[in-house]
Amino acid sequence: MSLKHFHIVFLGFAILCDAGFWLWMHLMPEDAASAGAAPLKNYAGLLCLALLAYSAWYLGKKMRTII
């Protein structure tokens, strides 16, 4: 597996993990509050959007120049 393919797989895994964390905090707010993760709710959502934007940029523009 080349480095660019690993980058794509890693981005997908990071997006899934971050979206799952964000979803867990929205569906189970009591558990998130008891774990001390409630203040991270907004940051997790913003990070997920930033990762989606970066992956769209990477697949759209950057991959054309690399391949």
KEPA-20021 format. One record per atom (N, C-alpha, C): x negated, y negated, z negated; residue number from 1; residue in three letters; atom name. Coordinates in steps of 0.1 Angstrom, whole numbers, padded with zeros to 4 digits. Each point is the difference from the previous one (the first is absolute). Example, Ala and Ser with C-alpha at 12.3 -4.5 7.8 and 13.67 -1.06 7.14 Angstrom:
<pts>
> X_Y_Z_num_residuo_atomo
> -0132_0057_-0078_1_ALA_N .
> 0009_-0012_0000_1_ALA_CA .
> -0009_-0012_0000_1_ALA_C .
> 0004_-0011_0007_2_SER_N .
> -0009_-0011_0000_2_SER_CA .
> 0008_-0011_-0008_2_SER_C .
</pts>
This chain:
<pts>
> X_Y_Z_num_residuo_atomo
> -0009_0012_0000_1_MET_N .
> 0009_-0012_0000_1_MET_CA .
> -0009_-0012_0000_1_MET_C .
> 0003_-0009_0009_2_SER_N .
> -0008_-0012_0001_2_SER_CA .
> 0004_-0010_-0011_2_SER_C .
> -0008_-0011_-0001_3_LEU_N .
> 0003_-0010_-0010_3_LEU_CA .
> 0012_-0007_0003_3_LEU_C .
> 0003_-0003_0013_4_LYS_N .
> 0012_-0008_0003_4_LYS_CA .
> 0013_0009_-0003_4_LYS_C .
> -0001_0013_0002_5_HIS_N .
> 0012_0008_-0003_5_HIS_CA .
> 0001_0002_-0015_5_HIS_C .
> -0011_0000_-0007_6_PHE_N .
> 0001_0001_-0015_6_PHE_CA .
> 0006_-0013_-0005_6_PHE_C .
> -0003_-0012_0006_7_HIS_N .
> 0006_-0013_-0004_7_HIS_CA .
> 0015_0000_0002_7_HIS_C .
> 0005_0006_0011_8_ILE_N .
> 0014_0000_0003_8_ILE_CA .
> 0007_0009_-0011_8_ILE_C .
> -0006_0012_-0003_9_VAL_N .
> 0006_0009_-0009_9_VAL_CA .
> 0000_-0006_-0014_9_VAL_C .
> -0011_-0007_-0004_10_PHE_N .
> -0001_-0006_-0013_10_PHE_CA .
> 0010_-0012_-0001_10_PHE_C .
> 0002_-0007_0010_11_LEU_N .
> 0010_-0011_0000_11_LEU_CA .
> 0014_0006_-0002_11_LEU_C .
> 0003_0010_0007_12_GLY_N .
> 0013_0007_-0002_12_GLY_CA .
> 0003_0005_-0014_12_GLY_C .
> -0011_0006_-0005_13_PHE_N .
> 0001_0005_-0014_13_PHE_CA .
> 0002_-0011_-0010_13_PHE_C .
> -0008_-0011_0002_14_ALA_N .
> 0001_-0011_-0009_14_ALA_CA .
> 0014_-0007_0000_14_ALA_C .
> 0006_-0001_0012_15_ILE_N .
> 0013_-0006_0002_15_ILE_CA .
> 0010_0009_-0007_15_ILE_C .
> -0001_0013_0002_16_LEU_N .
> 0010_0009_-0007_16_LEU_CA .
> -0001_0000_-0015_16_LEU_C .
> -0012_0000_-0005_17_CYS_N .
> -0002_0000_-0014_17_CYS_CA .
> 0005_-0014_-0006_17_CYS_C .
> -0003_-0011_0006_18_ASP_N .
> 0004_-0013_-0005_18_ASP_CA .
> 0015_-0001_0001_18_ASP_C .
> 0006_0004_0011_19_ALA_N .
> 0015_0000_0001_19_ALA_CA .
> 0007_0009_-0010_19_ALA_C .
> -0006_0011_-0003_20_GLY_N .
> 0005_0009_-0010_20_GLY_CA .
> 0000_-0006_-0014_20_GLY_C .
> -0011_-0007_-0003_21_PHE_N .
> -0002_-0007_-0012_21_PHE_CA .
> 0010_-0011_-0002_21_PHE_C .
> 0002_-0008_0011_22_TRP_N .
> 0010_-0011_0000_22_TRP_CA .
> 0014_0006_-0002_22_TRP_C .
> 0003_0011_0007_23_LEU_N .
> 0013_0006_-0001_23_LEU_CA .
> 0003_0005_-0014_23_LEU_C .
> -0010_0007_-0005_24_TRP_N .
> 0001_0005_-0014_24_TRP_CA .
> 0003_-0012_-0010_24_TRP_C .
> -0006_-0011_0002_25_MET_N .
> 0002_-0011_-0009_25_MET_CA .
> 0014_-0006_0002_25_MET_C .
> 0006_0001_0012_26_HIS_N .
> 0013_-0005_0002_26_HIS_CA .
> 0011_0010_-0004_26_HIS_C .
> -0002_0012_0002_27_LEU_N .
> 0010_0010_-0004_27_LEU_CA .
> 0000_0004_-0014_27_LEU_C .
> -0012_-0001_-0007_28_MET_N .
> -0001_0004_-0014_28_MET_CA .
> -0006_-0012_-0008_28_MET_C .
> 0006_-0011_-0001_29_PRO_N .
> -0006_-0011_-0007_29_PRO_CA .
> -0003_0002_-0015_29_PRO_C .
> 0008_0008_-0006_30_GLU_N .
> -0003_0003_-0014_30_GLU_CA .
> -0013_0008_-0002_30_GLU_C .
> -0002_0010_0009_31_ASP_N .
> -0013_0007_-0001_31_ASP_CA .
> -0012_-0008_0004_31_ASP_C .
> 0002_-0009_0010_32_ALA_N .
> -0011_-0009_0003_32_ALA_CA .
> -0003_-0010_-0011_32_ALA_C .
> 0010_-0004_-0007_33_ALA_N .
> -0003_-0010_-0011_33_ALA_CA .
> -0006_0007_-0011_33_ALA_C .
> 0004_0013_-0003_34_SER_N .
> -0007_0007_-0011_34_SER_CA .
> -0014_0004_0003_34_SER_C .
> -0003_0001_0013_35_ALA_N .
> -0014_0004_0004_35_ALA_CA .
> -0008_-0013_0001_35_ALA_C .
> 0006_-0012_0000_36_GLY_N .
> -0007_-0012_0001_36_GLY_CA .
> -0003_-0005_0014_36_GLY_C .
> 0007_0006_0009_37_ALA_N .
> -0002_-0003_0015_37_ALA_CA .
> 0010_-0010_0005_37_ALA_C .
> 0009_-0005_-0008_38_ALA_N .
> 0011_-0009_0005_38_ALA_CA .
> -0006_-0013_0006_38_ALA_C .
> -0010_-0006_-0006_39_PRO_N .
> -0006_-0012_0007_39_PRO_CA .
> -0006_0002_0013_39_PRO_C .
> -0003_0012_0004_40_LEU_N .
> -0006_0003_0013_40_LEU_CA .
> 0010_0001_0011_40_LEU_C .
> 0013_-0001_-0003_41_LYS_N .
> 0010_0003_0010_41_LYS_CA .
> -0001_-0009_0013_41_LYS_C .
> -0001_-0013_-0002_42_ASN_N .
> -0001_-0009_0011_42_ASN_CA .
> -0014_0002_0007_42_ASN_C .
> -0010_0002_-0007_43_TYR_N .
> -0013_0002_0007_43_TYR_CA .
> 0000_0013_0008_43_TYR_C .
> 0006_0010_-0004_44_ALA_N .
> 0001_0013_0008_44_ALA_CA .
> 0008_-0003_0013_44_ALA_C .
> 0010_-0007_-0001_45_GLY_N .
> 0008_-0003_0012_45_GLY_CA .
> -0008_-0009_0010_45_GLY_C .
> -0007_-0010_-0005_46_LEU_N .
> -0008_-0008_0008_46_LEU_CA .
> -0012_0008_0006_46_LEU_C .
> -0006_0008_-0008_47_LEU_N .
> -0011_0009_0006_47_LEU_CA .
> 0005_0009_0011_47_LEU_C .
> 0012_0006_-0002_48_CYS_N .
> 0005_0008_0010_48_CYS_CA .
> 0003_-0007_0013_48_CYS_C .
> 0005_-0012_-0001_49_LEU_N .
> 0002_-0008_0012_49_LEU_CA .
> -0013_-0004_0006_49_LEU_C .
> -0010_-0003_-0008_50_ALA_N .
> -0013_-0004_0006_50_ALA_CA .
> -0007_0012_0007_50_ALA_C .
> 0002_0012_-0006_51_LEU_N .
> -0006_0012_0006_51_LEU_CA .
> 0007_0003_0013_51_LEU_C .
> 0013_-0002_0001_52_LEU_N .
> 0008_0002_0012_52_LEU_CA .
> -0005_-0010_0011_52_LEU_C .
> -0002_-0012_-0004_53_ALA_N .
> -0004_-0010_0010_53_ALA_CA .
> -0014_0003_0005_53_ALA_C .
> -0009_0004_-0009_54_TYR_N .
> -0014_0003_0004_54_TYR_CA .
> 0000_0012_0009_54_TYR_C .
> 0008_0010_-0003_55_SER_N .
> 0000_0012_0008_55_SER_CA .
> 0006_-0003_0014_55_SER_C .
> 0010_-0009_0001_56_ALA_N .
> 0006_-0004_0013_56_ALA_CA .
> -0011_-0007_0007_56_ALA_C .
> -0008_-0009_-0006_57_TRP_N .
> -0010_-0007_0007_57_TRP_CA .
> -0011_0009_0004_57_TRP_C .
> -0004_0010_-0009_58_TYR_N .
> -0011_0009_0004_58_TYR_CA .
> 0004_0009_0011_58_TYR_C .
> 0012_0005_0000_59_LEU_N .
> 0005_0009_0011_59_LEU_CA .
> 0002_-0008_0013_59_LEU_C .
> 0005_-0012_-0001_60_GLY_N .
> 0003_-0008_0011_60_GLY_CA .
> -0012_-0007_0007_60_GLY_C .
> -0008_-0007_-0007_61_LYS_N .
> -0011_-0007_0006_61_LYS_CA .
> -0013_0006_-0002_61_LYS_C .
> -0003_0004_-0012_62_LYS_N .
> -0014_0005_-0003_62_LYS_CA .
> -0003_0013_0007_62_LYS_C .
> 0010_0009_0000_63_MET_N .
> -0003_0013_0006_63_MET_CA .
> -0002_-0001_0015_63_MET_C .
> 0006_-0009_0007_64_ARG_N .
> -0002_-0002_0014_64_ARG_CA .
> -0014_-0003_0003_64_ARG_C .
> -0007_-0008_-0008_65_THR_N .
> -0013_-0004_0002_65_THR_CA .
> -0010_0011_-0004_65_THR_C .
> 0004_0008_-0009_66_ILE_N .
> -0009_0011_-0005_66_ILE_CA .
> 0000_0012_0009_66_ILE_C .
> 0012_0003_0005_67_ILE_N .
> 0001_0012_0009_67_ILE_CA .
> -0006_-0002_0013_67_ILE_C .
</pts>
